[in-house]
Amino acid sequence: MSLPSFTMRQMLEAGVHFGHSTRRWNPRMKPFIFGERNKIHILDLQQTVPMLYAALKAMSEVTSRGGRVLFVG
């Protein structure tokens, strides 16, 4: 099975770039924050896209060997 394809534009339209309120942030996220707008952090999609592909690839490898993936949220 091939990995899904998506563009940065699709991610923007889906609102993937919206992070948490600026007062609820984790300082370890600073390298991944593009900026701030209306007291909401904006995530850097140029970093998000390749990391999402890497996560999808890792999950694909786990499940192809019969493993399970648990999503918690």
Residue pairs with C-beta under 8 A, 6 or more apart in sequence:
1 60
3 53
3 56
3 57
3 60
4 56
6 49
8 45
8 46
8 49
11 17
11 45
11 48
11 49
12 45
16 43
16 45
16 48
17 34
17 42
17 43
17 45
17 48
18 40
18 41
18 42
18 43
19 25
19 29
19 33
19 40
19 41
19 42
19 43
20 40
20 41
21 39
21 40
21 41
22 36
22 39
22 40
22 41
23 39
25 33
25 41
29 41
31 47
32 43
32 44
32 47
32 48
33 41
33 42
33 43
33 44
34 42
34 43
34 44
34 45
35 41
35 42
36 42
59 69
62 68
62 69
63 69
